[in-house]
Amino acid sequence: MGDKVKGGNQDRRIVFVIFDQFELLDLSGPSAVFHGARALSKESDYQIHILSSAGGLVCSRSGIEVNSQTLTSFSVSSTDTILVVGGSREAINQANADKTLGAWLLANRAKAERLGSICSGALVLANLGFLKGKRATTHWADVSRMAKRFPDVNVEPDALYCVDQNIWTSAGVTTGIDMALAMVGEDRSASVAKEIARWLVVYAHRPGHQSQFSELLEAQQSQTFSDIVVWLDANLHRNIKVADMAEQCAMSERTFYRKFTDEMESSPSKFLENRRLFRAKQLLEAGGAVKSILAKVGYKSELGFRKAFEAKYGISPAQHKRMQS
């Protein structure tokens, strides 16, 4: 994102599509970003609209009701951005069964400048075929579901948000803020997006392909291998081999590899690398120097560490550390 204002004096409308039991943060987080842009940018303005099939008050999954206008009362223009929010699994199923919502999205897909989703709202877009052949992401809990149900979608599980032509999709809940900031940066300028982030006390810009959730959260889902995760975290400084991991689990190396890969959806060596990089990220965020972190997480080469970190998080260790200051 450059510092040149890209939107000129052109106003843009941000259109949020909601439904019963939607996720409130999917609406309020990005809305705060666009509202911030209105306050900071004199060159142009964002207008925020909230739509639903029936209009009126719509209850979020947190119990807070939000007022909306009907989908059919809104005329989409070429400078509009349509964003479908996420919700509970049942809410998404009901949204997919909503013929009014589906017909409106199908009729207006080509009219809008951008079409996107926040969190599990991607499943609504995928259900209508909008994500066919596209790179897309969604909440980590729905990644496998989307990949299995929609094999023609190029699902990126390890991403905060994805942009494929004019289709924007974001991962879980607060990543809608990251995506909204990226939109503001594209429409307005990097400086405006940075000032909004500063006001909201969030990252000025987290790359879209940065990991959307803590690897520890994923590891905690395992019933069989939770102990080995604890052992790995205590021994990341060591030269650990798959055979060592198998021994800790009292399994043959071949059996361990098969069972671990099936349950954790990752090879043991790749999982170990991710644990090393995640620990390194934590140490960088705590103020550690790159060179001092190498030995603590089992890397012998600074170059090798830097390449692995950039491949995982999209930025260099030094850049990540600077983002914390």
C-alpha positions in Angstrom: 0.0 0.0 0.0 1.4 3.4 -1.0 0.7 6.8 0.5 -1.0 8.1 -2.6 -4.8 8.5 -2.2 -6.3 6.0 -4.7 -9.9 6.8 -4.3 -9.9 10.5 -5.2 -13.1 12.2 -4.3 -15.1 9.1 -5.0 -17.4 8.0 -2.2 -17.7 4.3 -1.5 -20.5 2.3 0.2 -19.7 -0.6 2.5 -22.7 -3.0 2.5 -22.9 -5.5 5.3 -25.2 -8.5 4.8 -26.4 -9.9 8.1 -28.9 -12.6 9.2 -30.3 -14.1 12.4 -27.5 -15.2 14.8 -24.8 -13.5 12.9 -21.4 -12.8 14.6 -21.5 -9.2 15.9 -17.8 -8.6 15.8 -17.8 -9.5 12.1 -19.9 -6.4 11.7 -18.6 -4.0 14.4 -14.9 -4.6 13.8 -14.7 -3.7 10.1 -17.4 -1.0 10.6 -15.1 0.7 13.1 -12.3 0.7 10.5 -14.4 2.3 7.8 -15.9 4.8 10.3 -12.3 5.7 11.2 -11.5 6.4 7.6 -14.5 8.8 7.4 -13.1 10.7 10.3 -9.5 10.9 9.0 -9.8 11.3 5.3 -11.2 14.5 3.9 -10.7 13.5 0.3 -13.6 10.9 0.3 -16.1 9.2 2.4 -17.4 5.7 3.3 -21.1 5.1 3.8 -22.0 2.1 5.8 -25.2 0.2 5.1 -26.5 -2.9 6.9 -28.9 -5.2 5.0 -30.9 -8.3 5.7 -33.6 -10.3 3.9 -36.5 -9.0 6.0 -35.0 -5.8 7.3 -35.7 -4.4 10.8 -34.0 -5.7 13.9 -31.8 -8.8 13.5 -30.5 -10.6 16.6 -26.8 -11.4 16.7 -25.5 -14.6 18.4 -24.4 -12.4 21.3 -28.0 -11.3 21.9 -27.6 -7.7 20.6 -30.0 -6.6 18.0 -29.0 -4.6 15.0 -31.3 -2.6 12.8 -31.2 -3.2 9.0 -32.8 -2.3 5.7 -34.2 -4.9 3.3 -31.9 -6.3 0.7 -34.4 -5.6 -2.1 -34.6 -1.9 -1.1 -30.9 -1.3 -1.8 -29.6 -0.6 -5.3 -26.0 -1.7 -5.7 -23.5 0.5 -7.6 -20.1 0.0 -9.1 -18.3 1.6 -6.2 -19.9 -0.6 -3.5 -18.3 -3.3 -1.4 -20.6 -6.1 -0.3 -19.5 -8.1 2.8 -21.3 -11.2 4.1 -20.7 -11.6 7.8 -20.3 -15.0 9.6 -22.3 -16.7 12.2 -23.0 -19.9 14.0 -23.0 -23.1 11.9 -26.8 -23.3 12.1 -27.0 -19.6 11.1 -24.8 -20.2 8.0 -27.0 -23.1 7.0 -30.1 -21.0 7.3 -28.5 -18.2 5.4 -27.6 -20.6 2.6 -31.3 -21.7 2.5 -32.5 -18.1 2.3 -33.7 -17.7 -1.3 -34.0 -14.0 -1.0 -30.5 -13.5 0.2 -29.1 -15.9 -2.4 -31.0 -14.3 -5.3 -29.9 -10.8 -4.2 -26.2 -11.8 -4.1 -26.4 -13.5 -7.4 -28.1 -10.5 -9.0 -25.6 -8.0 -7.5 -22.3 -9.9 -7.7 -21.2 -8.3 -10.9 -22.5 -4.8 -10.0 -20.3 -4.3 -7.0 -16.7 -3.2 -7.0 -15.8 -5.8 -4.4 -17.5 -8.8 -2.9 -16.3 -10.4 0.3 -16.9 -12.2 3.5 -15.9 -12.2 7.1 -15.3 -15.4 9.0 -17.7 -18.2 8.1 -19.5 -15.9 5.7 -17.2 -17.4 3.1 -19.4 -20.5 3.2 -22.3 -18.4 1.9 -20.2 -17.2 -1.0 -18.9 -20.7 -1.7 -22.4 -22.1 -1.7 -23.4 -19.7 -4.5 -20.3 -20.6 -6.6 -18.6 -17.3 -6.2 -15.4 -18.8 -4.9 -15.0 -21.5 -7.6 -11.4 -21.5 -8.7 -10.6 -18.6 -6.3 -8.2 -18.4 -3.4 -10.2 -18.0 -0.2 -10.1 -18.5 3.5 -12.5 -18.7 6.4 -12.5 -19.3 10.2 -10.0 -22.1 11.1 -12.9 -24.2 12.5 -14.6 -24.2 9.1 -11.5 -24.6 6.9 -11.8 -28.4 6.6 -15.5 -28.2 6.1 -15.2 -25.7 3.3 -12.4 -27.6 1.6 -14.4 -30.9 1.7 -17.7 -29.4 0.7 -16.3 -27.1 -2.0 -13.3 -28.9 -3.6 -13.2 -26.3 -6.4 -12.2 -23.6 -4.0 -8.5 -23.0 -3.3 -8.8 -22.9 0.4 -5.9 -21.2 2.2 -6.1 -22.4 5.8 -3.1 -20.4 7.0 -4.2 -16.9 6.1 -5.8 -13.8 7.8 -7.5 -12.8 4.5 -7.3 -13.6 0.8 -7.7 -11.3 -2.2 -8.4 -12.9 -5.6 -9.4 -10.3 -8.2 -12.4 -8.5 -6.6 -13.2 -11.3 -4.1 -12.0 -10.7 -0.6 -12.4 -13.3 2.2 -11.2 -13.1 5.8 -10.6 -15.7 8.5 -11.9 -15.7 12.0 -13.8 -12.7 13.5 -11.1 -10.0 14.3 -9.3 -10.7 11.0 -12.2 -8.7 9.4 -10.4 -5.7 10.9 -7.2 -6.7 9.0 -9.1 -7.0 5.8 -10.9 -3.7 6.2 -7.6 -2.0 6.9 -6.2 -3.4 3.7 -9.3 -2.1 1.8 -8.8 1.3 3.3 -5.1 1.2 2.3 -6.1 0.3 -1.2 -8.9 2.9 -1.5 -7.3 5.8 0.5 -3.6 5.5 1.6 -1.3 3.5 3.8 -1.1 6.5 6.2 -4.8 6.6 6.7 -4.9 2.9 7.4 -2.0 3.2 9.8 -3.7 6.0 11.7 -6.9 4.0 12.0 -5.0 1.0 13.3 -3.2 3.2 15.8 -6.6 4.5 17.1 -8.0 1.0 17.3 -4.8 -0.3 19.0 -4.3 -3.1 16.4 -1.6 -4.0 13.9 -1.2 -1.3 11.2 -0.9 -4.0 8.6 -0.7 -7.8 9.1 0.0 -9.5 5.8 -3.0 -11.5 4.6 -1.0 -14.8 4.5 0.1 -14.5 8.2 -1.1 -17.4 10.3 -4.7 -16.8 11.5 -4.4 -18.5 14.9 -2.0 -19.8 17.4 -0.6 -23.2 16.6 -1.0 -24.0 20.3 -4.8 -23.7 19.8 -4.6 -26.3 17.1 -2.4 -28.6 19.1 -4.7 -28.6 22.1 -7.4 -30.2 20.0 -5.5 -33.5 20.0 -6.5 -36.2 22.4 -3.6 -38.6 21.5 -0.7 -36.2 21.1 -1.2 -33.4 23.6 1.6 -34.8 25.7 4.1 -34.8 22.9 3.3 -31.1 22.2 4.2 -30.3 25.8 7.4 -32.3 25.5 8.3 -30.5 22.2 7.8 -27.1 23.7 10.2 -28.0 26.5 12.8 -29.2 24.1 12.8 -27.0 21.1 16.4 -26.1 21.7 17.4 -29.7 21.0 18.1 -31.5 17.7 14.8 -33.4 17.7 14.2 -36.2 15.2 10.9 -38.0 14.4 12.4 -41.1 16.0 12.7 -39.1 19.3 9.1 -38.0 19.1 8.0 -41.6 18.4 10.0 -42.8 21.4 8.2 -40.3 23.7 4.9 -41.7 22.5 6.0 -45.4 22.9 5.4 -46.1 19.2 7.4 -47.3 16.3 8.5 -44.5 14.1 6.4 -45.7 11.2 3.2 -46.1 13.4 3.9 -42.7 15.0 4.3 -40.9 11.7 1.1 -42.4 10.3 -1.1 -41.7 13.3 0.4 -38.2 14.0 -0.1 -37.1 10.4 -3.7 -38.4 10.3 -4.7 -36.7 13.5 -2.7 -33.5 13.4 -3.0 -33.0 9.6 0.7 -32.3 9.5 3.9 -34.4 9.3 5.8 -34.6 12.6 8.7 -32.6 11.1 6.5 -29.8 9.7 4.7 -29.6 13.0 8.0 -29.3 14.9 9.1 -26.6 12.6 5.9 -24.7 13.2 6.3 -25.0 17.0 9.9 -23.6 16.6 8.7 -20.7 14.6 5.8 -20.0 16.8 8.1 -19.9 19.9 10.5 -17.7 18.0 7.6 -15.3 17.2 6.7 -15.2 20.9 10.3 -14.4 21.8 10.5 -11.7 19.2 7.3 -10.1 20.6 8.8 -10.2 24.1 11.8 -8.2 22.8 14.4 -10.9 22.1 17.2 -10.4 19.6 17.1 -12.5 16.5 20.6 -14.0 17.1 19.8 -14.9 20.7 16.6 -16.6 19.7 18.2 -19.0 17.2 19.6 -21.5 19.7 16.5 -21.3 21.9 14.3 -22.7 19.1 16.8 -25.1 17.6 18.1 -23.2 14.5 21.8 -23.2 13.8 21.7 -20.9 10.7 20.4 -17.4 10.9 19.7 -17.5 7.1 17.7 -20.7 7.5 15.7 -19.3 10.3 14.9 -16.1 8.5 13.8 -18.0 5.3 11.6 -20.3 7.4 10.1 -17.4 9.4 9.3 -15.4 6.2 7.7 -18.5 4.6 5.5 -19.0 7.6 4.5 -15.4 8.5 5.1 -13.4 5.4 7.6 -11.0 7.0 11.2 -11.2 8.3 11.9 -11.7 12.0 13.3 -8.2 12.2 10.2 -6.7 10.6 7.9 -8.7 13.0 9.9 -7.4 15.9 9.6 -3.8 14.7 5.8 -4.2 14.5 5.7 -4.8 18.2 7.3 -1.5 19.1 
